[in-house]
Amino acid sequence: MCALIEPGGFVDRTMRMGRTGMFNIIEDRYAKWSLQEDGNFVKNMKKRGVDNPKLLPNYHYRDDGRPLWRAIEEYVRTAITGYYGQ
């Protein structure tokens, strides 16, 4: 077992909720997670209401993440199209 999450391990010693609480949070979030919305940067920003720079200026995660998302999207599109064709 991993020393990080074993009973009496690091998580139990350093987190007030302990390993059981941590696992409960992970299980709850995983049940609500959606690849289509949460795994898509643009849709996730919209879902959380932080996609508008006029309403929320200087949100660097969004502002820096958009060009990265577009670059990754273009790279993947190019690689897949190059391999599989149109």
PDB file with SEQRES, HELIX, SHEET and CRYST1 records, atoms N, CA, C and O in Angstrom:
SEQRES   1 A   86  MET CYS ALA LEU ILE GLU PRO GLY GLY PHE VAL ASP ARG          
SEQRES   2 A   86  THR MET ARG MET GLY ARG THR GLY MET PHE ASN ILE ILE          
SEQRES   3 A   86  GLU ASP ARG TYR ALA LYS TRP SER LEU GLN GLU ASP GLY          
SEQRES   4 A   86  ASN PHE VAL LYS ASN MET LYS LYS ARG GLY VAL ASP ASN          
SEQRES   5 A   86  PRO LYS LEU LEU PRO ASN TYR HIS TYR ARG ASP ASP GLY          
SEQRES   6 A   86  ARG PRO LEU TRP ARG ALA ILE GLU GLU TYR VAL ARG THR          
SEQRES   7 A   86  ALA ILE THR GLY TYR TYR GLY GLN                              
HELIX    1 AA1 PHE A   10  THR A   14  1                                   5    
HELIX    2 AA2 GLY A   18  LYS A   32  1                                  15    
HELIX    3 AA3 LEU A   35  ASP A   38  1                                   4    
HELIX    4 AA4 PHE A   41  LYS A   47  1                                   7    
HELIX    5 AA5 HIS A   60  TYR A   84  1                                  25    
CRYST1    1.000    1.000    1.000  90.00  90.00  90.00 P 1           1          
ATOM      1  N   MET A   1       0.850  -1.195   0.000  1.00  0.00           N  
ATOM      2  CA  MET A   1       0.000   0.000   0.000  1.00  0.00           C  
ATOM      3  C   MET A   1       0.879   1.235   0.000  1.00  0.00           C  
ATOM      4  O   MET A   1       2.025   1.188   0.447  1.00  0.00           O  
ATOM      5  N   CYS A   2       0.365   2.300  -0.481  1.00  0.00           N  
ATOM      6  CA  CYS A   2       1.091   3.565  -0.580  1.00  0.00           C  
ATOM      7  C   CYS A   2       1.136   4.251   0.793  1.00  0.00           C  
ATOM      8  O   CYS A   2       0.109   4.397   1.454  1.00  0.00           O  
ATOM      9  N   ALA A   3       2.321   4.664   1.206  1.00  0.00           N  
ATOM     10  CA  ALA A   3       2.484   5.325   2.507  1.00  0.00           C  
ATOM     11  C   ALA A   3       1.660   6.604   2.611  1.00  0.00           C  
ATOM     12  O   ALA A   3       1.333   7.056   3.709  1.00  0.00           O  
ATOM     13  N   LEU A   4       1.334   7.172   1.475  1.00  0.00           N  
ATOM     14  CA  LEU A   4       0.562   8.405   1.458  1.00  0.00           C  
ATOM     15  C   LEU A   4      -0.856   8.189   1.983  1.00  0.00           C  
ATOM     16  O   LEU A   4      -1.369   9.010   2.744  1.00  0.00           O  
ATOM     17  N   ILE A   5      -1.490   7.088   1.581  1.00  0.00           N  
ATOM     18  CA  ILE A   5      -2.908   6.890   1.921  1.00  0.00           C  
ATOM     19  C   ILE A   5      -3.170   5.677   2.800  1.00  0.00           C  
ATOM     20  O   ILE A   5      -4.332   5.338   3.024  1.00  0.00           O  
ATOM     21  N   GLU A   6      -2.158   5.021   3.297  1.00  0.00           N  
ATOM     22  CA  GLU A   6      -2.413   3.869   4.166  1.00  0.00           C  
ATOM     23  C   GLU A   6      -2.955   4.355   5.505  1.00  0.00           C  
ATOM     24  O   GLU A   6      -2.705   5.495   5.896  1.00  0.00           O  
ATOM     25  N   PRO A   7      -3.699   3.499   6.214  1.00  0.00           N  
ATOM     26  CA  PRO A   7      -4.215   3.898   7.522  1.00  0.00           C  
ATOM     27  C   PRO A   7      -3.073   4.357   8.427  1.00  0.00           C  
ATOM     28  O   PRO A   7      -2.069   3.661   8.585  1.00  0.00           O  
ATOM     29  N   GLY A   8      -3.246   5.547   9.019  1.00  0.00           N  
ATOM     30  CA  GLY A   8      -2.206   6.118   9.865  1.00  0.00           C  
ATOM     31  C   GLY A   8      -1.078   6.772   9.079  1.00  0.00           C  
ATOM     32  O   GLY A   8      -0.099   7.242   9.659  1.00  0.00           O  
ATOM     33  N   GLY A   9      -1.220   6.801   7.749  1.00  0.00           N  
ATOM     34  CA  GLY A   9      -0.182   7.375   6.884  1.00  0.00           C  
ATOM     35  C   GLY A   9      -0.236   8.893   6.828  1.00  0.00           C  
ATOM     36  O   GLY A   9      -0.871   9.539   7.661  1.00  0.00           O  
ATOM     37  N   PHE A  10       0.439   9.447   5.835  1.00  0.00           N  
ATOM     38  CA  PHE A  10       0.593  10.894   5.707  1.00  0.00           C  
ATOM     39  C   PHE A  10      -0.745  11.622   5.699  1.00  0.00           C  
ATOM     40  O   PHE A  10      -0.903  12.622   6.400  1.00  0.00           O  
ATOM     41  N   VAL A  11      -1.702  11.144   4.925  1.00  0.00           N  
ATOM     42  CA  VAL A  11      -2.996  11.835   4.830  1.00  0.00           C  
ATOM     43  C   VAL A  11      -3.710  11.821   6.178  1.00  0.00           C  
ATOM     44  O   VAL A  11      -4.259  12.842   6.592  1.00  0.00           O  
ATOM     45  N   ASP A  12      -3.712  10.695   6.859  1.00  0.00           N  
ATOM     46  CA  ASP A  12      -4.349  10.632   8.180  1.00  0.00           C  
ATOM     47  C   ASP A  12      -3.657  11.559   9.184  1.00  0.00           C  
ATOM     48  O   ASP A  12      -4.311  12.154  10.041  1.00  0.00           O  
ATOM     49  N   ARG A  13      -2.350  11.675   9.074  1.00  0.00           N  
ATOM     50  CA  ARG A  13      -1.601  12.488  10.036  1.00  0.00           C  
ATOM     51  C   ARG A  13      -1.661  13.983   9.736  1.00  0.00           C  
ATOM     52  O   ARG A  13      -1.503  14.794  10.649  1.00  0.00           O  
ATOM     53  N   THR A  14      -1.882  14.361   8.493  1.00  0.00           N  
ATOM     54  CA  THR A  14      -1.770  15.780   8.140  1.00  0.00           C  
ATOM     55  C   THR A  14      -3.076  16.446   7.730  1.00  0.00           C  
ATOM     56  O   THR A  14      -3.154  17.673   7.689  1.00  0.00           O  
ATOM     57  N   MET A  15      -4.091  15.666   7.430  1.00  0.00           N  
ATOM     58  CA  MET A  15      -5.363  16.256   7.004  1.00  0.00           C  
ATOM     59  C   MET A  15      -6.430  15.992   8.054  1.00  0.00           C  
ATOM     60  O   MET A  15      -6.601  14.859   8.504  1.00  0.00           O  
ATOM     61  N   ARG A  16      -7.127  17.015   8.433  1.00  0.00           N  
ATOM     62  CA  ARG A  16      -8.146  16.892   9.478  1.00  0.00           C  
ATOM     63  C   ARG A  16      -9.213  15.850   9.109  1.00  0.00           C  
ATOM     64  O   ARG A  16      -9.699  15.122   9.975  1.00  0.00           O  
ATOM     65  N   MET A  17      -9.568  15.783   7.832  1.00  0.00           N  
ATOM     66  CA  MET A  17     -10.609  14.848   7.400  1.00  0.00           C  
ATOM     67  C   MET A  17     -10.099  13.419   7.312  1.00  0.00           C  
ATOM     68  O   MET A  17     -10.891  12.477   7.289  1.00  0.00           O  
ATOM     69  N   GLY A  18      -8.791  13.251   7.264  1.00  0.00           N  
ATOM     70  CA  GLY A  18      -8.214  11.913   7.168  1.00  0.00           C  
ATOM     71  C   GLY A  18      -8.449  11.279   5.809  1.00  0.00           C  
ATOM     72  O   GLY A  18      -9.023  11.887   4.906  1.00  0.00           O  
ATOM     73  N   ARG A  19      -7.994  10.050   5.688  1.00  0.00           N  
ATOM     74  CA  ARG A  19      -8.098   9.368   4.397  1.00  0.00           C  
ATOM     75  C   ARG A  19      -9.535   9.049   4.030  1.00  0.00           C  
ATOM     76  O   ARG A  19      -9.887   9.091   2.851  1.00  0.00           O  
ATOM     77  N   THR A  20     -10.377   8.731   5.008  1.00  0.00           N  
ATOM     78  CA  THR A  20     -11.770   8.413   4.712  1.00  0.00           C  
ATOM     79  C   THR A  20     -12.490   9.633   4.152  1.00  0.00           C  
ATOM     80  O   THR A  20     -13.215   9.531   3.162  1.00  0.00           O  
ATOM     81  N   GLY A  21     -12.292  10.775   4.777  1.00  0.00           N  
ATOM     82  CA  GLY A  21     -12.903  12.002   4.274  1.00  0.00           C  
ATOM     83  C   GLY A  21     -12.393  12.367   2.893  1.00  0.00           C  
ATOM     84  O   GLY A  21     -13.160  12.806   2.036  1.00  0.00           O  
ATOM     85  N   MET A  22     -11.089  12.185   2.676  1.00  0.00           N  
ATOM     86  CA  MET A  22     -10.509  12.476   1.372  1.00  0.00           C  
ATOM     87  C   MET A  22     -11.123  11.575   0.303  1.00  0.00           C  
ATOM     88  O   MET A  22     -11.470  12.041  -0.783  1.00  0.00           O  
ATOM     89  N   PHE A  23     -11.255  10.289   0.610  1.00  0.00           N  
ATOM     90  CA  PHE A  23     -11.856   9.361  -0.358  1.00  0.00           C  
ATOM     91  C   PHE A  23     -13.316   9.711  -0.623  1.00  0.00           C  
ATOM     92  O   PHE A  23     -13.786   9.566  -1.752  1.00  0.00           O  
ATOM     93  N   ASN A  24     -14.036  10.165   0.388  1.00  0.00           N  
ATOM     94  CA  ASN A  24     -15.433  10.567   0.198  1.00  0.00           C  
ATOM     95  C   ASN A  24     -15.543  11.768  -0.741  1.00  0.00           C  
ATOM     96  O   ASN A  24     -16.427  11.812  -1.596  1.00  0.00           O  
ATOM     97  N   ILE A  25     -14.648  12.735  -0.582  1.00  0.00           N  
ATOM     98  CA  ILE A  25     -14.646  13.908  -1.468  1.00  0.00           C  
ATOM     99  C   ILE A  25     -14.317  13.486  -2.895  1.00  0.00           C  
ATOM    100  O   ILE A  25     -14.978  13.923  -3.837  1.00  0.00           O  
ATOM    101  N   ILE A  26     -13.309  12.648  -3.061  1.00  0.00           N  
ATOM    102  CA  ILE A  26     -12.937  12.182  -4.396  1.00  0.00           C  
ATOM    103  C   ILE A  26     -14.101  11.441  -5.048  1.00  0.00           C  
ATOM    104  O   ILE A  26     -14.405  11.667  -6.219  1.00  0.00           O  
ATOM    105  N   GLU A  27     -14.746  10.567  -4.298  1.00  0.00           N  
ATOM    106  CA  GLU A  27     -15.879   9.805  -4.834  1.00  0.00           C  
ATOM    107  C   GLU A  27     -17.029  10.726  -5.242  1.00  0.00           C  
ATOM    108  O   GLU A  27     -17.644  10.526  -6.290  1.00  0.00           O  
ATOM    109  N   ASP A  28     -17.319  11.727  -4.423  1.00  0.00           N  
ATOM    110  CA  ASP A  28     -18.400  12.668  -4.717  1.00  0.00           C  
ATOM    111  C   ASP A  28     -18.098  13.467  -5.979  1.00  0.00           C  
ATOM    112  O   ASP A  28     -18.965  13.601  -6.842  1.00  0.00           O  
ATOM    113  N   ARG A  29     -16.887  13.998  -6.100  1.00  0.00           N  
ATOM    114  CA  ARG A  29     -16.523  14.794  -7.274  1.00  0.00           C  
ATOM    115  C   ARG A  29     -16.476  13.935  -8.540  1.00  0.00           C  
ATOM    116  O   ARG A  29     -16.898  14.381  -9.607  1.00  0.00           O  
ATOM    117  N   TYR A  30     -15.971  12.721  -8.426  1.00  0.00           N  
ATOM    118  CA  TYR A  30     -15.893  11.841  -9.594  1.00  0.00           C  
ATOM    119  C   TYR A  30     -17.290  11.526 -10.124  1.00  0.00           C  
ATOM    120  O   TYR A  30     -17.495  11.461 -11.336  1.00  0.00           O  
ATOM    121  N   ALA A  31     -18.240  11.333  -9.229  1.00  0.00           N  
ATOM    122  CA  ALA A  31     -19.609  11.018  -9.644  1.00  0.00           C  
ATOM    123  C   ALA A  31     -20.240  12.178 -10.411  1.00  0.00           C  
ATOM    124  O   ALA A  31     -21.115  11.962 -11.251  1.00  0.00           O  
ATOM    125  N   LYS A  32     -19.807  13.397 -10.132  1.00  0.00           N  
ATOM    126  CA  LYS A  32     -20.383  14.582 -10.779  1.00  0.00           C  
ATOM    127  C   LYS A  32     -19.573  15.058 -11.976  1.00  0.00           C  
ATOM    128  O   LYS A  32     -20.015  15.951 -12.699  1.00  0.00           O  
ATOM    129  N   TRP A  33     -18.394  14.479 -12.201  1.00  0.00           N  
ATOM    130  CA  TRP A  33     -17.486  14.935 -13.258  1.00  0.00           C  
ATOM    131  C   TRP A  33     -17.955  14.466 -14.616  1.00  0.00           C  
ATOM    132  O   TRP A  33     -18.416  13.334 -14.763  1.00  0.00           O  
ATOM    133  N   SER A  34     -17.839  15.339 -15.620  1.00  0.00           N  
ATOM    134  CA  SER A  34     -18.236  15.022 -16.982  1.00  0.00           C  
ATOM    135  C   SER A  34     -17.096  15.363 -17.933  1.00  0.00           C  
ATOM    136  O   SER A  34     -16.617  16.497 -17.947  1.00  0.00           O  
ATOM    137  N   LEU A  35     -16.666  14.404 -18.715  1.00  0.00           N  
ATOM    138  CA  LEU A  35     -15.603  14.650 -19.683  1.00  0.00           C  
ATOM    139  C   LEU A  35     -16.017  15.714 -20.681  1.00  0.00           C  
ATOM    140  O   LEU A  35     -15.198  16.542 -21.082  1.00  0.00           O  
ATOM    141  N   GLN A  36     -17.284  15.703 -21.088  1.00  0.00           N  
ATOM    142  CA  GLN A  36     -17.767  16.649 -22.100  1.00  0.00           C  
ATOM    143  C   GLN A  36     -17.730  18.095 -21.612  1.00  0.00           C  
ATOM    144  O   GLN A  36     -17.463  19.000 -22.402  1.00  0.00           O  
ATOM    145  N   GLU A  37     -17.992  18.327 -20.336  1.00  0.00           N  
ATOM    146  CA  GLU A  37     -18.007  19.698 -19.820  1.00  0.00           C  
ATOM    147  C   GLU A  37     -16.760  20.016 -19.005  1.00  0.00           C  
ATOM    148  O   GLU A  37     -16.133  21.052 -19.229  1.00  0.00           O  
ATOM    149  N   ASP A  38     -16.392  19.165 -18.079  1.00  0.00           N  
ATOM    150  CA  ASP A  38     -15.272  19.449 -17.200  1.00  0.00           C  
ATOM    151  C   ASP A  38     -13.931  19.198 -17.878  1.00  0.00           C  
ATOM    152  O   ASP A  38     -12.928  19.810 -17.511  1.00  0.00           O  
ATOM    153  N   GLY A  39     -13.904  18.312 -18.853  1.00  0.00           N  
ATOM    154  CA  GLY A  39     -12.676  18.012 -19.566  1.00  0.00           C  
ATOM    155  C   GLY A  39     -12.422  18.932 -20.742  1.00  0.00           C  
ATOM    156  O   GLY A  39     -11.393  18.820 -21.408  1.00  0.00           O  
ATOM    157  N   ASN A  40     -13.342  19.835 -21.002  1.00  0.00           N  
ATOM    158  CA  ASN A  40     -13.212  20.796 -22.096  1.00  0.00           C  
ATOM    159  C   ASN A  40     -13.011  22.175 -21.475  1.00  0.00           C  
ATOM    160  O   ASN A  40     -13.909  22.702 -20.816  1.00  0.00           O  
ATOM    161  N   PHE A  41     -11.842  22.753 -21.684  1.00  0.00           N  
ATOM    162  CA  PHE A  41     -11.497  24.023 -21.044  1.00  0.00           C  
ATOM    163  C   PHE A  41     -12.543  25.111 -21.294  1.00  0.00           C  
ATOM    164  O   PHE A  41     -13.001  25.758 -20.351  1.00  0.00           O  
ATOM    165  N   VAL A  42     -12.916  25.313 -22.534  1.00  0.00           N  
ATOM    166  CA  VAL A  42     -13.854  26.388 -22.883  1.00  0.00           C  
ATOM    167  C   VAL A  42     -15.225  26.143 -22.250  1.00  0.00           C  
ATOM    168  O   VAL A  42     -15.811  27.056 -21.669  1.00  0.00           O  
ATOM    169  N   LYS A  43     -15.735  24.922 -22.359  1.00  0.00           N  
ATOM    170  CA  LYS A  43     -17.040  24.609 -21.764  1.00  0.00           C  
ATOM    171  C   LYS A  43     -17.001  24.711 -20.243  1.00  0.00           C  
ATOM    172  O   LYS A  43     -17.978  25.131 -19.622  1.00  0.00           O  
ATOM    173  N   ASN A  44     -15.877  24.329 -19.643  1.00  0.00           N  
ATOM    174  CA  ASN A  44     -15.746  24.398 -18.189  1.00  0.00           C  
ATOM    175  C   ASN A  44     -15.762  25.846 -17.710  1.00  0.00           C  
ATOM    176  O   ASN A  44     -16.387  26.156 -16.696  1.00  0.00           O  
ATOM    177  N   MET A  45     -15.077  26.735 -18.432  1.00  0.00           N  
ATOM    178  CA  MET A  45     -15.087  28.156 -18.062  1.00  0.00           C  
ATOM    179  C   MET A  45     -16.509  28.716 -18.139  1.00  0.00           C  
ATOM    180  O   MET A  45     -16.940  29.468 -17.265  1.00  0.00           O  
ATOM    181  N   LYS A  46     -17.231  28.338 -19.197  1.00  0.00           N  
ATOM    182  CA  LYS A  46     -18.617  28.803 -19.367  1.00  0.00           C  
ATOM    183  C   LYS A  46     -19.515  28.237 -18.260  1.00  0.00           C  
ATOM    184  O   LYS A  46     -20.316  28.963 -17.673  1.00  0.00           O  
ATOM    185  N   LYS A  47     -19.376  26.951 -17.985  1.00  0.00           N  
ATOM    186  CA  LYS A  47     -20.192  26.294 -16.951  1.00  0.00           C  
ATOM    187  C   LYS A  47     -20.010  26.965 -15.589  1.00  0.00           C  
ATOM    188  O   LYS A  47     -20.966  27.097 -14.824  1.00  0.00           O  
ATOM    189  N   ARG A  48     -18.789  27.384 -15.293  1.00  0.00           N  
ATOM    190  CA  ARG A  48     -18.499  28.008 -14.006  1.00  0.00           C  
ATOM    191  C   ARG A  48     -18.757  29.506 -13.995  1.00  0.00           C  
ATOM    192  O   ARG A  48     -18.636  30.154 -12.956  1.00  0.00           O  
ATOM    193  N   GLY A  49     -19.120  30.067 -15.173  1.00  0.00           N  
ATOM    194  CA  GLY A  49     -19.455  31.484 -15.250  1.00  0.00           C  
ATOM    195  C   GLY A  49     -18.253  32.414 -15.187  1.00  0.00           C  
ATOM    196  O   GLY A  49     -18.378  33.564 -14.765  1.00  0.00           O  
ATOM    197  N   VAL A  50     -17.098  31.926 -15.602  1.00  0.00           N  
ATOM    198  CA  VAL A  50     -15.890  32.748 -15.560  1.00  0.00           C  
ATOM    199  C   VAL A  50     -15.316  32.975 -16.957  1.00  0.00           C  
ATOM    200  O   VAL A  50     -14.128  33.264 -17.103  1.00  0.00           O  
ATOM    201  N   ASP A  51     -16.150  32.845 -17.974  1.00  0.00           N  
ATOM    202  CA  ASP A  51     -15.683  32.927 -19.358  1.00  0.00           C  
ATOM    203  C   ASP A  51     -15.698  34.334 -19.937  1.00  0.00           C  
ATOM    204  O   ASP A  51     -15.171  34.540 -21.030  1.00  0.00           O  
ATOM    205  N   ASN A  52     -16.271  35.291 -19.259  1.00  0.00           N  
ATOM    206  CA  ASN A  52     -16.409  36.637 -19.805  1.00  0.00           C  
ATOM    207  C   ASN A  52     -15.374  37.587 -19.188  1.00  0.00           C  
ATOM    208  O   ASN A  52     -15.472  37.913 -18.004  1.00  0.00           O  
ATOM    209  N   PRO A  53     -14.383  38.037 -19.975  1.00  0.00           N  
ATOM    210  CA  PRO A  53     -13.356  38.931 -19.446  1.00  0.00           C  
ATOM    211  C   PRO A  53     -13.892  40.294 -18.991  1.00  0.00           C  
ATOM    212  O   PRO A  53     -13.274  40.950 -18.154  1.00  0.00           O  
ATOM    213  N   LYS A  54     -15.025  40.718 -19.531  1.00  0.00           N  
ATOM    214  CA  LYS A  54     -15.596  41.999 -19.103  1.00  0.00           C  
ATOM    215  C   LYS A  54     -16.196  41.895 -17.704  1.00  0.00           C  
ATOM    216  O   LYS A  54     -16.134  42.842 -16.920  1.00  0.00           O  
ATOM    217  N   LEU A  55     -16.784  40.724 -17.397  1.00  0.00           N  
ATOM    218  CA  LEU A  55     -17.365  40.525 -16.070  1.00  0.00           C  
ATOM    219  C   LEU A  55     -16.320  40.130 -15.038  1.00  0.00           C  
ATOM    220  O   LEU A  55     -16.466  40.419 -13.850  1.00  0.00           O  
ATOM    221  N   LEU A  56     -15.266  39.467 -15.500  1.00  0.00           N  
ATOM    222  CA  LEU A  56     -14.213  39.010 -14.590  1.00  0.00           C  
ATOM    223  C   LEU A  56     -12.851  39.292 -15.231  1.00  0.00           C  
ATOM    224  O   LEU A  56     -12.230  38.398 -15.805  1.00  0.00           O  
ATOM    225  N   PRO A  57     -12.396  40.541 -15.126  1.00  0.00           N  
ATOM    226  CA  PRO A  57     -11.113  40.883 -15.737  1.00  0.00           C  
ATOM    227  C   PRO A  57      -9.943  40.284 -14.957  1.00  0.00           C  
ATOM    228  O   PRO A  57     -10.058  39.980 -13.770  1.00  0.00           O  
ATOM    229  N   ASN A  58      -8.832  40.125 -15.641  1.00  0.00           N  
ATOM    230  CA  ASN A  58      -7.595  39.659 -15.020  1.00  0.00           C  
ATOM    231  C   ASN A  58      -7.705  38.273 -14.376  1.00  0.00           C  
ATOM    232  O   ASN A  58      -7.072  38.008 -13.354  1.00  0.00           O  
ATOM    233  N   TYR A  59      -8.497  37.407 -14.968  1.00  0.00           N  
ATOM    234  CA  TYR A  59      -8.557  36.015 -14.509  1.00  0.00           C  
ATOM    235  C   TYR A  59      -7.549  35.252 -15.358  1.00  0.00           C  
ATOM    236  O   TYR A  59      -7.873  34.760 -16.438  1.00  0.00           O  
ATOM    237  N   HIS A  60      -6.335  35.162 -14.857  1.00  0.00           N  
ATOM    238  CA  HIS A  60      -5.213  34.682 -15.653  1.00  0.00           C  
ATOM    239  C   HIS A  60      -5.336  33.212 -16.046  1.00  0.00           C  
ATOM    240  O   HIS A  60      -4.856  32.821 -17.110  1.00  0.00           O  
ATOM    241  N   TYR A  61      -5.961  32.404 -15.221  1.00  0.00           N  
ATOM    242  CA  TYR A  61      -6.153  30.995 -15.589  1.00  0.00           C  
ATOM    243  C   TYR A  61      -6.924  30.896 -16.905  1.00  0.00           C  
ATOM    244  O   TYR A  61      -6.548  30.140 -17.800  1.00  0.00           O  
ATOM    245  N   ARG A  62      -7.999  31.665 -17.010  1.00  0.00           N  
ATOM    246  CA  ARG A  62      -8.799  31.682 -18.234  1.00  0.00           C  
ATOM    247  C   ARG A  62      -8.029  32.327 -19.383  1.00  0.00           C  
ATOM    248  O   ARG A  62      -7.954  31.774 -20.480  1.00  0.00           O  
ATOM    249  N   ASP A  63      -7.460  33.493 -19.122  1.00  0.00           N  
ATOM    250  CA  ASP A  63      -6.799  34.262 -20.179  1.00  0.00           C  
ATOM    251  C   ASP A  63      -5.568  33.551 -20.731  1.00  0.00           C  
ATOM    252  O   ASP A  63      -5.317  33.602 -21.935  1.00  0.00           O  
ATOM    253  N   ASP A  64      -4.810  32.901 -19.883  1.00  0.00           N  
ATOM    254  CA  ASP A  64      -3.631  32.162 -20.340  1.00  0.00           C  
ATOM    255  C   ASP A  64      -4.004  30.782 -20.871  1.00  0.00           C  
ATOM    256  O   ASP A  64      -3.309  30.234 -21.726  1.00  0.00           O  
ATOM    257  N   GLY A  65      -5.090  30.226 -20.370  1.00  0.00           N  
ATOM    258  CA  GLY A  65      -5.495  28.884 -20.765  1.00  0.00           C  
ATOM    259  C   GLY A  65      -6.115  28.795 -22.146  1.00  0.00           C  
ATOM    260  O   GLY A  65      -5.963  27.785 -22.832  1.00  0.00           O  
ATOM    261  N   ARG A  66      -6.808  29.834 -22.558  1.00  0.00           N  
ATOM    262  CA  ARG A  66      -7.462  29.811 -23.884  1.00  0.00           C  
ATOM    263  C   ARG A  66      -6.479  29.595 -25.028  1.00  0.00           C  
ATOM    264  O   ARG A  66      -6.705  28.709 -25.852  1.00  0.00           O  
ATOM    265  N   PRO A  67      -5.383  30.377 -25.116  1.00  0.00           N  
ATOM    266  CA  PRO A  67      -4.440  30.120 -26.213  1.00  0.00           C  
ATOM    267  C   PRO A  67      -3.793  28.742 -26.127  1.00  0.00           C  
ATOM    268  O   PRO A  67      -3.527  28.117 -27.154  1.00  0.00           O  
ATOM    269  N   LEU A  68      -3.541  28.272 -24.928  1.00  0.00           N  
ATOM    270  CA  LEU A  68      -2.984  26.917 -24.778  1.00  0.00           C  
ATOM    271  C   LEU A  68      -3.977  25.870 -25.254  1.00  0.00           C  
ATOM    272  O   LEU A  68      -3.610  24.918 -25.944  1.00  0.00           O  
ATOM    273  N   TRP A  69      -5.244  26.055 -24.877  1.00  0.00           N  
ATOM    274  CA  TRP A  69      -6.283  25.115 -25.297  1.00  0.00           C  
ATOM    275  C   TRP A  69      -6.390  25.085 -26.824  1.00  0.00           C  
ATOM    276  O   TRP A  69      -6.477  24.013 -27.423  1.00  0.00           O  
ATOM    277  N   ARG A  70      -6.382  26.258 -27.445  1.00  0.00           N  
ATOM    278  CA  ARG A  70      -6.466  26.332 -28.907  1.00  0.00           C  
ATOM    279  C   ARG A  70      -5.250  25.679 -29.565  1.00  0.00           C  
ATOM    280  O   ARG A  70      -5.389  24.986 -30.573  1.00  0.00           O  
ATOM    281  N   ALA A  71      -4.068  25.897 -29.004  1.00  0.00           N  
ATOM    282  CA  ALA A  71      -2.849  25.302 -29.571  1.00  0.00           C  
ATOM    283  C   ALA A  71      -2.889  23.777 -29.472  1.00  0.00           C  
ATOM    284  O   ALA A  71      -2.532  23.084 -30.425  1.00  0.00           O  
ATOM    285  N   ILE A  72      -3.316  23.258 -28.336  1.00  0.00           N  
ATOM    286  CA  ILE A  72      -3.417  21.806 -28.163  1.00  0.00           C  
ATOM    287  C   ILE A  72      -4.476  21.239 -29.096  1.00  0.00           C  
ATOM    288  O   ILE A  72      -4.270  20.196 -29.717  1.00  0.00           O  
ATOM    289  N   GLU A  73      -5.612  21.929 -29.195  1.00  0.00           N  
ATOM    290  CA  GLU A  73      -6.697  21.492 -30.072  1.00  0.00           C  
ATOM    291  C   GLU A  73      -6.227  21.441 -31.529  1.00  0.00           C  
ATOM    292  O   GLU A  73      -6.517  20.482 -32.243  1.00  0.00           O  
ATOM    293  N   GLU A  74      -5.511  22.461 -31.961  1.00  0.00           N  
ATOM    294  CA  GLU A  74      -5.003  22.503 -33.330  1.00  0.00           C  
ATOM    295  C   GLU A  74      -3.964  21.406 -33.573  1.00  0.00           C  
ATOM    296  O   GLU A  74      -3.962  20.773 -34.629  1.00  0.00           O  
ATOM    297  N   TYR A  75      -3.099  21.186 -32.612  1.00  0.00           N  
ATOM    298  CA  TYR A  75      -2.086  20.139 -32.731  1.00  0.00           C  
ATOM    299  C   TYR A  75      -2.742  18.763 -32.873  1.00  0.00           C  
ATOM    300  O   TYR A  75      -2.382  17.981 -33.753  1.00  0.00           O  
ATOM    301  N   VAL A  76      -3.698  18.483 -32.005  1.00  0.00           N  
ATOM    302  CA  VAL A  76      -4.378  17.176 -32.039  1.00  0.00           C  
ATOM    303  C   VAL A  76      -5.145  17.023 -33.352  1.00  0.00           C  
ATOM    304  O   VAL A  76      -5.097  15.962 -33.975  1.00  0.00           O  
ATOM    305  N   ARG A  77      -5.849  18.072 -33.777  1.00  0.00           N  
ATOM    306  CA  ARG A  77      -6.590  18.019 -35.042  1.00  0.00           C  
ATOM    307  C   ARG A  77      -5.637  17.736 -36.206  1.00  0.00           C  
ATOM    308  O   ARG A  77      -5.933  16.892 -37.052  1.00  0.00           O  
ATOM    309  N   THR A  78      -4.513  18.421 -36.256  1.00  0.00           N  
ATOM    310  CA  THR A  78      -3.527  18.241 -37.311  1.00  0.00           C  
ATOM    311  C   THR A  78      -2.939  16.815 -37.295  1.00  0.00           C  
ATOM    312  O   THR A  78      -2.793  16.176 -38.337  1.00  0.00           O  
ATOM    313  N   ALA A  79      -2.611  16.344 -36.095  1.00  0.00           N  
ATOM    314  CA  ALA A  79      -2.027  15.003 -35.977  1.00  0.00           C  
ATOM    315  C   ALA A  79      -3.027  13.926 -36.409  1.00  0.00           C  
ATOM    316  O   ALA A  79      -2.662  12.995 -37.127  1.00  0.00           O  
ATOM    317  N   ILE A  80      -4.263  14.047 -35.983  1.00  0.00           N  
ATOM    318  CA  ILE A  80      -5.276  13.045 -36.327  1.00  0.00           C  
ATOM    319  C   ILE A  80      -5.593  13.103 -37.826  1.00  0.00           C  
ATOM    320  O   ILE A  80      -5.686  12.071 -38.491  1.00  0.00           O  
ATOM    321  N   THR A  81      -5.756  14.316 -38.341  1.00  0.00           N  
ATOM    322  CA  THR A  81      -6.027  14.468 -39.776  1.00  0.00           C  
ATOM    323  C   THR A  81      -4.851  13.946 -40.601  1.00  0.00           C  
ATOM    324  O   THR A  81      -5.050  13.286 -41.621  1.00  0.00           O  
ATOM    325  N   GLY A  82      -3.639  14.239 -40.163  1.00  0.00           N  
ATOM    326  CA  GLY A  82      -2.460  13.758 -40.865  1.00  0.00           C  
ATOM    327  C   GLY A  82      -2.351  12.243 -40.875  1.00  0.00           C  
ATOM    328  O   GLY A  82      -1.885  11.657 -41.852  1.00  0.00           O  
ATOM    329  N   TYR A  83      -2.768  11.623 -39.818  1.00  0.00           N  
ATOM    330  CA  TYR A  83      -2.682  10.162 -39.732  1.00  0.00           C  
ATOM    331  C   TYR A  83      -3.845   9.468 -40.437  1.00  0.00           C  
ATOM    332  O   TYR A  83      -3.655   8.523 -41.201  1.00  0.00           O  
ATOM    333  N   TYR A  84      -5.054   9.961 -40.161  1.00  0.00           N  
ATOM    334  CA  TYR A  84      -6.248   9.303 -40.692  1.00  0.00           C  
ATOM    335  C   TYR A  84      -6.777   9.925 -41.988  1.00  0.00           C  
ATOM    336  O   TYR A  84      -7.591   9.320 -42.686  1.00  0.00           O  
ATOM    337  N   GLY A  85      -6.314  11.128 -42.300  1.00  0.00           N  
ATOM    338  CA  GLY A  85      -6.831  11.824 -43.479  1.00  0.00           C  
ATOM    339  C   GLY A  85      -8.101  12.570 -43.156  1.00  0.00           C  
ATOM    340  O   GLY A  85      -8.575  12.565 -42.020  1.00  0.00           O  
ATOM    341  N   GLN A  86      -8.648  13.217 -44.175  1.00  0.00           N  
ATOM    342  CA  GLN A  86      -9.859  14.009 -43.989  1.00  0.00           C  
ATOM    343  C   GLN A  86     -10.980  13.091 -43.699  1.00  0.00           C  
ATOM    344  O   GLN A  86     -12.110  13.539 -43.504  1.00  0.00           O  
TER     345      GLN A  86                                                      
END                                                                             
